[in-house]
Amino acid sequence: MAYEPEGQDREQRPGERLARLLRRWWEEAGRVPGGTRPTQQALASRLGIDQTTLSRYLNPRHASTAPPRVVEALHAHLRAPAGELERARELCRAVLEENDRQGTADHGPEPTGGTDTVNAVNGMDGVNGTEDTDGTEGMQDTDGREALTRSRSRFRSRWAVPVLVAAAVVLAFVAGAVVRDQYASHPRTAADDVAAGAVPASGTPLEWPLLRKRTEDQYTRGRALQHLLMAHGYEVKADGFFGDETQDAVMDFQRRNHLPSDGKVGKDTWPALVKPVGPGADEHTVLALQELLHNTGQGGTEVSGEFTAATAEDLRFFQRGHDLPPTGRADVDTWLALLVFQRPPADAPAYQRSTSPLPSAPA
């Protein structure tokens, strides 16, 4: 497949342009002095991915965006021109930015099944939160904050020194009393931080999504939930459909872990279900992680059930992009971010047509 001229290349979307560039690297590998063009099977083996995935990365007509680590590895293995690596990195970034824009336009994170879930995201398991339907309250809050900021600025310009000194004395006294009264008798635990949710650099806390019994496919989050249940010893099918079997497993898990056994998975149940993930982790826990990581829009992760070096690198890339420590291992905060930042499916997946259960009334 010949590489098309630069003028035509500009007309393509970043993902197609990246695929054409990578394919040209592969096709021209044999022309480099001392180089030979490897088969796709051999090249995929060197990269630690399967051949089908590599073929998608090299196919402009059905482009699947190669993550940065794969782009850099391809550049090295195929001895591509040194000056083209930065161009490939720029195309990677352009694809990720395009995916982020599309994700925002498609109503943000992947829907998990109807307005009930949206309303309940900020509530406890099975308890719906309050929805601001027209944004008016948010606008009023913004105007109020701006007015308050202007007022404080004028106040500080005239009374800054005496007021700040007095405030410092009062705050020091109050803070000391609070610390003695609360922290001495009620030390803060890690569970308190988990319940509050991760706080990214933006300052807006993330909230655990709520999953409940529904006839609709709940896609990646649903399959991740089922893999996590299997990691805890439950026999359920990882098909994304939250039916009676999944609900029974959730309720039993909740009872065993002293949680409200309502069969709904939210901010109390998710932290108990997820496990730390790294090399040697349980197969089903790794499958849950890889399913979520693959659907974040950063170029694709192989879903194999084995925590490979490629999985760790993809995870570090995700963590850096969401203001998390890039450890390459999944802790509670990483699980939370993965569950929140899921992309909606572009189309109904093939498995949905073959495994969709008969309609039944939701719980």
TANOR-V314428 format. One record per backbone hydrogen bond with DSSP energy under -0.5 kcal/mol. NH is the residue of the N-H (numbers start at 0). CO is the residue of the C=O. E is the energy in kcal/mol with one decimal. If there is no record, write none. Layout:
nh->(NH,NH)
co->(CO,CO)
e->(E,E)
This chain:
nh->(8,9,10,11,16,17,18,19,20,21,22,23,24,25,26,27,28,30,31,31,34,37,42,43,44,45,46,47,48,53,54,55,56,57,58,59,61,62,63,69,70,71,72,73,74,75,76,77,78,79,83,84,86,87,88,89,90,91,92,93,94,95,96,97,98,99,100,101,102,103,104,105,106,107,109,116,117,118,119,120,120,122,126,127,128,132,138,139,140,141,142,143,144,145,146,147,148,149,150,151,152,153,154,155,156,157,157,158,159,162,163,164,165,166,167,168,169,170,171,172,173,174,175,176,177,178,179,180,181,182,182,183,185,191,192,193,194,195,196,196,199,199,202,204,205,210,210,213,217,220,221,222,223,224,225,226,227,228,229,230,231,231,232,233,235,238,241,241,242,246,247,248,249,250,251,252,253,254,255,256,257,258,261,264,265,269,271,272,272,273,276,280,285,286,287,288,289,290,291,292,293,294,294,295,296,303,307,311,312,313,314,315,316,317,318,319,320,321,321,322,323,326,329,330,334,335,336,337,338,339,340,341,342,351,352,352,353,353,354,355)
co->(4,5,7,8,12,13,14,15,16,17,18,19,20,21,22,23,25,27,27,28,31,35,38,39,40,41,42,43,43,49,50,51,52,53,55,57,58,59,55,66,66,67,68,69,70,71,72,73,75,74,80,81,82,83,84,85,86,87,88,89,90,91,92,93,94,95,96,97,98,99,100,101,103,102,341,113,113,114,115,116,117,119,123,125,118,130,134,135,136,137,138,139,140,141,142,143,144,145,146,147,148,149,150,151,152,153,154,154,155,158,159,160,161,162,163,164,165,166,167,168,169,170,171,172,173,174,175,176,177,177,178,178,181,188,188,189,190,191,192,193,197,203,199,202,197,208,264,241,239,217,217,218,219,220,221,222,223,224,225,226,227,228,229,228,233,236,215,239,240,242,243,244,245,246,247,248,249,250,251,252,254,253,259,210,263,265,268,268,269,269,329,277,281,282,283,284,285,286,287,288,289,290,291,292,293,301,305,307,308,309,310,311,312,313,314,315,316,317,318,319,318,324,276,328,330,331,332,333,334,335,336,339,294,348,348,349,349,350,350,351)
e->(-2.0,-1.7,-1.0,-1.3,-2.4,-2.6,-2.1,-2.4,-2.2,-2.7,-2.4,-2.2,-2.1,-2.0,-2.9,-2.4,-1.0,-1.3,-0.6,-0.9,-2.9,-0.7,-2.7,-2.8,-1.8,-1.8,-1.8,-1.0,-2.2,-1.9,-2.6,-1.7,-1.8,-1.5,-1.1,-0.7,-0.7,-0.8,-1.2,-0.9,-2.0,-2.6,-1.9,-2.8,-2.3,-1.8,-2.9,-2.5,-0.7,-1.7,-1.7,-1.2,-0.5,-2.1,-2.3,-2.3,-2.0,-2.2,-2.4,-2.4,-2.3,-2.3,-2.5,-2.2,-2.7,-2.3,-2.3,-2.4,-2.6,-2.1,-2.3,-1.8,-1.0,-1.2,-3.2,-0.5,-1.2,-2.6,-1.6,-0.9,-0.8,-1.8,-2.7,-0.5,-1.9,-0.9,-1.9,-2.6,-2.5,-2.1,-2.6,-2.5,-2.4,-2.3,-2.4,-2.5,-2.3,-2.2,-2.4,-2.6,-2.2,-2.0,-2.2,-2.9,-1.7,-0.8,-1.0,-2.7,-1.5,-1.9,-2.5,-2.1,-2.1,-2.9,-2.4,-1.9,-2.3,-3.0,-2.3,-2.0,-2.7,-3.1,-2.1,-2.0,-2.6,-2.6,-2.3,-2.4,-2.9,-0.6,-0.7,-1.3,-2.8,-0.8,-1.0,-2.0,-2.4,-1.4,-1.0,-0.8,-0.6,-0.7,-2.1,-0.7,-2.7,-0.5,-2.7,-1.7,-2.8,-0.7,-1.3,-2.4,-2.7,-2.4,-2.0,-2.5,-2.3,-2.2,-2.2,-2.1,-1.0,-0.7,-1.9,-2.2,-1.1,-1.8,-0.6,-0.6,-1.5,-2.6,-2.8,-1.8,-2.6,-2.6,-2.3,-2.5,-2.6,-2.3,-2.3,-1.3,-1.4,-3.1,-1.9,-2.9,-0.7,-2.6,-0.6,-1.7,-0.6,-2.5,-1.8,-1.8,-2.3,-2.5,-2.2,-2.1,-3.1,-2.6,-1.9,-2.8,-2.6,-1.0,-0.5,-1.3,-0.5,-1.0,-1.3,-2.1,-2.2,-2.6,-2.4,-2.4,-2.2,-2.1,-2.7,-2.7,-1.7,-0.8,-1.0,-1.1,-2.8,-2.4,-2.1,-0.6,-2.4,-2.4,-2.3,-2.5,-2.5,-1.9,-2.7,-1.4,-2.2,-1.1,-0.7,-0.8,-0.7,-0.5,-1.8,-1.3)
